[in-house]
Amino acid sequence: MIQTIHVLWLSTILFVIGTAGVLVRRNAIVMLMSVELMLNAVNLALIGFARQFRDVTGQVYVIFIMTVAAAEVAIGLALFVAVFRHKRTLDTQKIDLLRW
Amino acid sequence: MSLVIFIMFGCVAVGCALAMVFARNPVYGAIALIVCLAALAGEYLLLDAPLLAAFQILVYAGAIMVLYLFVIMLLNVRREEGCRWCTDWRTYLGFALAGLIGISFLFKASNVAHPAPPAGFHVYDVTGVAYTMFTDPTLLFVIEALGVLLLMSVVGAIYLGRRFSAEEESLLKRGEPEASKGKGAPDDVPCGEAAP
C-alpha cells in the first residue's frame, strides 16, 4: 500500500536533483531539462495528494502544468536557437551580455 | 505489492534523473530524461491516474523530449568544452542549496500527519477529469488563460525563430568583443537554411 509520504519522498528527491542540475550545470539546454524534472516532481506530489483526498482537481492541475511546460519549452528552445545563432555557444558562462 | 512496484519505478526515475544531471553529452541526458519520464508515467498509473500516465507518455516523453532532442542535434552541442562544472565554490554552493531545499521539504512533509489514502484503487477516467475541468468556473477561467498562453508562445517562438534583419544584426553585434566583429556576417547562414 503506497502511503502519501512515499510519494512525497520520491517527489522531493526528484525536485532536489532538478534543482542541483539548474544550479550547477552550465549548458543551457541541460538546465532547461532540469526545470522539466522539477515540474514533474511537483506533478507527482499533486497526483499523490489527489489520490489521498480522492479529489480529481489535483489531476486537472497536472494537465495545466503540462500545458505550461509545453509553452515554456517552445519559447525556451526558440530563445536558445536564437542565442546560438549569434554566440555559437550555449555555455551560460559565456552568454553574459546582460551581466553587470 | 504496489509499494514494491512503486519503489522499482522510483529507483529507475531517480537513477535516470541523476544520469541526466551528470551526463556529459546532452543527447544522453535527454534520453535519460525520457526514461525518467516514462518511469514517472508508471508511477501515475499506480497512483490512480491512468489518463495522466497516457498524457505523460504522449506529451512529455513524446512531444516535448523530441523537441529537445531535435534542438540538441540541430545545434550540435555534442560536448561541453572544458568541464561540465568547474569545482569552485559556486558549484558547491549550488549542491548545498539544493540539499538544503530537499531537507526542508522532507522536514515539512514528515511533520504533517498524512491520513492513509482510502484502500483500493479509485481510478479517475476521462469522464471524471473532464467533468471537474469543465464545470468548475475557476478552472474554466484557467483553461481560457492557458489557451492565450499557448497562442502567445507559438507567436513568440515564430518571432524568435525568424531570420534577423541586417539592422538588428548590427545592433546585436555591438555588444560583442572585437574578435568576432571583423568577420563580416557569417552567423546567419546555418540555422536558417532549412526554413522555407
Chai-1 contact restraints between the chains, C-beta under 6 A:
chainA,res_idxA,chainB,res_idxB,connection_type,confidence,min_distance_angstrom,max_distance_angstrom,comment,restraint_id
A,I2,B,S2,contact,1.0,0.0,6.0,A-B,restraint_1
A,I2,B,L3,contact,1.0,0.0,6.0,A-B,restraint_2
A,I2,B,F6,contact,1.0,0.0,6.0,A-B,restraint_3
A,T4,B,H114,contact,1.0,0.0,6.0,A-B,restraint_4
A,I5,B,H114,contact,1.0,0.0,6.0,A-B,restraint_5
A,L8,B,A109,contact,1.0,0.0,6.0,A-B,restraint_6
A,L10,B,G10,contact,1.0,0.0,6.0,A-B,restraint_7
A,T12,B,G102,contact,1.0,0.0,6.0,A-B,restraint_8
A,T12,B,F105,contact,1.0,0.0,6.0,A-B,restraint_9
A,T12,B,L106,contact,1.0,0.0,6.0,A-B,restraint_10
A,I13,B,V14,contact,1.0,0.0,6.0,A-B,restraint_11
A,L14,B,A17,contact,1.0,0.0,6.0,A-B,restraint_12
A,V16,B,A98,contact,1.0,0.0,6.0,A-B,restraint_13
A,V16,B,G102,contact,1.0,0.0,6.0,A-B,restraint_14
A,I17,B,A17,contact,1.0,0.0,6.0,A-B,restraint_15
A,I17,B,V21,contact,1.0,0.0,6.0,A-B,restraint_16
A,T19,B,A98,contact,1.0,0.0,6.0,A-B,restraint_17
A,T19,B,I101,contact,1.0,0.0,6.0,A-B,restraint_18
A,A20,B,F95,contact,1.0,0.0,6.0,A-B,restraint_19
A,A20,B,A98,contact,1.0,0.0,6.0,A-B,restraint_20
A,G21,B,V21,contact,1.0,0.0,6.0,A-B,restraint_21
A,L23,B,G94,contact,1.0,0.0,6.0,A-B,restraint_22
A,V24,B,W85,contact,1.0,0.0,6.0,A-B,restraint_23
A,V24,B,T91,contact,1.0,0.0,6.0,A-B,restraint_24
A,V24,B,G94,contact,1.0,0.0,6.0,A-B,restraint_25
A,N27,B,P26,contact,1.0,0.0,6.0,A-B,restraint_26
A,N27,B,E80,contact,1.0,0.0,6.0,A-B,restraint_27
A,I29,B,P26,contact,1.0,0.0,6.0,A-B,restraint_28
A,I29,B,I72,contact,1.0,0.0,6.0,A-B,restraint_29
A,V30,B,P26,contact,1.0,0.0,6.0,A-B,restraint_30
A,V30,B,G29,contact,1.0,0.0,6.0,A-B,restraint_31
A,M33,B,L33,contact,1.0,0.0,6.0,A-B,restraint_32
A,L37,B,A17,contact,1.0,0.0,6.0,A-B,restraint_33
A,N40,B,L40,contact,1.0,0.0,6.0,A-B,restraint_34
A,I47,B,Y44,contact,1.0,0.0,6.0,A-B,restraint_35
A,I47,B,L47,contact,1.0,0.0,6.0,A-B,restraint_36
A,I47,B,A49,contact,1.0,0.0,6.0,A-B,restraint_37
A,R51,B,L47,contact,1.0,0.0,6.0,A-B,restraint_38
A,R51,B,D48,contact,1.0,0.0,6.0,A-B,restraint_39
A,R51,B,P117,contact,1.0,0.0,6.0,A-B,restraint_40
A,Q52,B,P117,contact,1.0,0.0,6.0,A-B,restraint_41
A,V56,B,Y124,contact,1.0,0.0,6.0,A-B,restraint_42
A,V56,B,G128,contact,1.0,0.0,6.0,A-B,restraint_43
A,V56,B,V129,contact,1.0,0.0,6.0,A-B,restraint_44
A,V56,B,T132,contact,1.0,0.0,6.0,A-B,restraint_45
A,T57,B,T132,contact,1.0,0.0,6.0,A-B,restraint_46
A,Q59,B,A49,contact,1.0,0.0,6.0,A-B,restraint_47
A,Q59,B,L52,contact,1.0,0.0,6.0,A-B,restraint_48
A,Q59,B,V129,contact,1.0,0.0,6.0,A-B,restraint_49
A,V60,B,T132,contact,1.0,0.0,6.0,A-B,restraint_50
A,V60,B,M133,contact,1.0,0.0,6.0,A-B,restraint_51
A,V60,B,L139,contact,1.0,0.0,6.0,A-B,restraint_52
A,V62,B,L52,contact,1.0,0.0,6.0,A-B,restraint_53
A,M66,B,V59,contact,1.0,0.0,6.0,A-B,restraint_54
A,T67,B,L146,contact,1.0,0.0,6.0,A-B,restraint_55
A,A71,B,L149,contact,1.0,0.0,6.0,A-B,restraint_56
A,A71,B,L150,contact,1.0,0.0,6.0,A-B,restraint_57
A,A71,B,S153,contact,1.0,0.0,6.0,A-B,restraint_58
A,V73,B,I64,contact,1.0,0.0,6.0,A-B,restraint_59
A,V73,B,L67,contact,1.0,0.0,6.0,A-B,restraint_60
A,A74,B,S153,contact,1.0,0.0,6.0,A-B,restraint_61
A,A74,B,A157,contact,1.0,0.0,6.0,A-B,restraint_62
A,I75,B,S153,contact,1.0,0.0,6.0,A-B,restraint_63
A,I75,B,G156,contact,1.0,0.0,6.0,A-B,restraint_64
A,I75,B,A157,contact,1.0,0.0,6.0,A-B,restraint_65
A,L77,B,V71,contact,1.0,0.0,6.0,A-B,restraint_66
A,A78,B,A157,contact,1.0,0.0,6.0,A-B,restraint_67
A,A78,B,L160,contact,1.0,0.0,6.0,A-B,restraint_68
A,A78,B,G161,contact,1.0,0.0,6.0,A-B,restraint_69
A,L79,B,L160,contact,1.0,0.0,6.0,A-B,restraint_70
A,A82,B,L160,contact,1.0,0.0,6.0,A-B,restraint_71
A,F84,B,L75,contact,1.0,0.0,6.0,A-B,restraint_72
A,R85,B,D187,contact,1.0,0.0,6.0,A-B,restraint_73
A,R85,B,C191,contact,1.0,0.0,6.0,A-B,restraint_74
A,H86,B,L172,contact,1.0,0.0,6.0,A-B,restraint_75
A,H86,B,D187,contact,1.0,0.0,6.0,A-B,restraint_76
A,L90,B,V77,contact,1.0,0.0,6.0,A-B,restraint_77
A,L97,B,G175,contact,1.0,0.0,6.0,A-B,restraint_78
